[in-house]
Amino acid sequence: MLKSSTTTKSVPLGPALVTPGEILAEEFLRPLGLTQSQLALKMGIDRMRINEIVRGTRAITADTALRLAEVLNTTPHFWLGLQTDHDLAKAARSKNDAP
């Protein structure tokens, strides 16, 4: 099977390389006019958790997925799916870059 820059053995790398935090910021916070602090307050969590997710330094956990889903009218599976896809894409890329 030929490897392309966007797929590695059926793991799509393109969109999955975008972090869930980037999607949170660009597709939810910005259009809704919400700040990270406002979202954290609505979710009942520390604002640093949201900031770290948006910066891509923290993964979305099941607890965070449940809270995001409730506040943003989505599903927990949406957020966990984004995180899983991102994690798989990163792992596939790392595996491909390994000697």
C-alpha positions in Angstrom: 0.0 0.0 0.0 1.3 3.4 -1.0 1.6 6.0 1.8 0.5 9.5 1.1 1.0 12.6 3.2 -2.7 12.5 4.3 -3.2 8.8 5.0 -1.2 6.1 6.8 -2.7 2.6 6.6 -6.2 4.0 6.8 -5.5 6.6 9.5 -6.5 10.0 8.0 -3.9 12.5 9.1 -5.1 15.8 7.5 -8.0 17.0 9.6 -7.1 14.9 12.6 -3.9 16.8 13.0 -6.0 19.8 14.1 -6.4 19.7 17.8 -9.8 19.4 19.5 -8.9 22.7 21.2 -8.5 24.5 17.8 -12.0 23.2 16.9 -13.3 24.3 20.2 -11.9 27.8 19.7 -12.7 28.3 16.0 -16.0 26.5 15.7 -17.6 27.2 19.1 -16.0 29.9 21.2 -15.5 32.5 18.4 -18.9 32.1 16.7 -20.7 32.1 20.0 -18.8 35.1 21.3 -17.7 33.1 24.4 -14.4 33.6 26.1 -12.4 30.7 27.6 -13.2 32.1 31.1 -17.0 32.3 30.3 -17.0 28.7 29.0 -15.1 27.5 32.0 -17.5 29.2 34.4 -20.5 27.6 32.6 -18.8 24.2 32.8 -17.9 24.6 36.4 -14.2 24.1 35.9 -11.0 26.1 36.2 -10.3 28.3 33.2 -6.8 26.9 32.8 -8.3 23.6 31.8 -10.0 25.3 28.8 -6.9 27.3 28.0 -4.7 24.2 28.0 -7.2 22.4 25.7 -7.3 25.4 23.3 -3.5 25.6 23.3 -3.3 21.8 22.6 -1.4 21.0 25.7 -4.2 19.1 27.4 -6.4 16.3 26.1 -10.1 16.2 26.4 -11.1 13.7 29.0 -14.5 12.0 29.5 -15.4 14.4 32.2 -14.5 17.4 30.0 -16.4 15.9 27.1 -19.5 15.5 29.2 -19.3 19.1 30.4 -18.6 20.5 26.9 -21.5 18.5 25.4 -23.9 19.9 28.0 -22.8 23.5 27.6 -22.4 23.6 23.9 -25.3 21.3 23.0 -23.2 18.6 21.4 -22.5 15.1 22.5 -19.7 13.7 24.6 -18.9 11.3 21.7 -18.2 14.3 19.4 -15.5 15.6 21.7 -14.0 12.2 22.5 -14.0 11.3 18.8 -12.1 14.5 18.0 -9.6 13.6 20.7 -9.2 10.0 19.6 -8.8 11.0 15.9 -6.2 13.5 16.9 -4.3 11.0 19.1 -4.3 8.4 16.3 -3.1 10.9 13.7 -0.3 12.0 16.0 0.7 8.4 16.8 0.7 7.4 13.1 2.8 10.4 12.2 5.3 9.7 14.9 5.5 6.1 13.8 6.1 7.2 10.2 8.8 9.6 11.3 10.6 7.0 13.4 13.7 5.5 11.8 
